[in-house]
């Protein structure tokens, strides 16, 4: 059994407060044959400048260090892509570095940027990510992405991530879903919800008005996962700029506090060693004393059904930010819904529900902006952007897109970003006749989870309005 030392469980401390000053993103799509990667990154940076009423040249004057997230060199046939983007943004000779942690690349890029400011090395850093996934066929793209699994032990079993998650879905369904048909409907409901929310987002790649039956009847990829259970392959860019307090207030009169932490776990899913469940602030030892009795087969943690990396990222981040109960203390979240099953797993890893009870977060209506059962506001709406299933998964940009979307809610500027007809027109997309605001009213705090592979790397980023902090520095 793995045990942790007190030093390993020490809660990270930022040496000074860090603020998110602005964010931006490009349009996301399956392919941009007419647009270079550099142009998409410039679009994201320009959007960040526009958001704080600056020109890109004015905003660049504040930046001291740059972190660039880009997962797969294979796709664009370009090594050191960060140097190319840095050059095109006109940021030489500032120091820059590339970050790669699979699907968590965007979140990890922000993690590094925050630490640079927190340490005092820089007063203002740029975190920018992108992915170019349209220069190879989809089957080859899936093959390349799957190389982020352990090539010796996991890759020979499928060479496609859907296959890896299908095994976890089967196991979770058997143990916690108790092989009930209703659990399959709950998985499908996530796809319906997230693709439906994507309809209100002009940046989103795959908005769809679908039903549970549509999901269950879509083509099988790896049982029980079907095409509509799976995330997108996308092209696009997103960014965020973080600063110390003084610099943040020079850029904007309304920056947000940001806390971020990370966790990891082995790529070798079959070799995950048993351990005691690390408890979050809203859990006690009694929470799981009868878990194996209630759910036979759940006696090993994390097994095939949980993500230790996500649990550890939340373990650190919640205590850094003063979160006691995420359902009560947070107002909006963006989770890494690479597959409908991983979304359910994440509900438990980050403490929205105890292990084994994740499905209730969806079934209760808590995950919706408006609870479909009570018609009242959902307790903690998730993935209002459309998530990875409905909006995008341009890997290096994904975690940064999620942070941006959380920020728009807390800034109370979600409508400003998603409603204007001009943006829909520029992006060449039809605004739905039933377009509806998804702004979470009065949002003060939010969480974004950026997740890699089968849980090898995870970051948890918490944004808060400075007037609504939960603990003193």
Secondary structure, DSSP 4 states (H G I P E B T S, - for coil): -B---TTTTPPP--SS--EEEEEEE---BS--TTS-HHHHHHHHHHHHHHHTT--HHHHHTT--EEEEE---HHHHT-TTHHHHHHHHTT-TTSEEEEE--GGGHHHHHHHHHHHHHHHTS-SEEEEEEEE---SS-HHHHHHHHHTTS-TTTTGGGTSSHHHHHHHHHHHHHHHTSTT-HHHHHHHHHHHHHHHHHHTT-TT-S------HHHHHHSPEEETTEEGGGB----BEEEEEEEE-HHHHHHH-S--EEEEEEEEE--S-GGG---BPPPPPTT--GGGGTTHHHHSTT--SSSTTT--HHHHHHHHHHHHHHT-S-HHHH-SEEE---SBHHHHHHHHHHTTSS-TT-THHHHHTSTTSSB-TTTSSBPSSEE-TT-HHHHT---HHHHHHHHHHHHHHHHTT-HHHHHT-HHHHHHTT-PPPTT------TT--EEEEEEE-TTTSEEEEEEEEEGGG-SS--
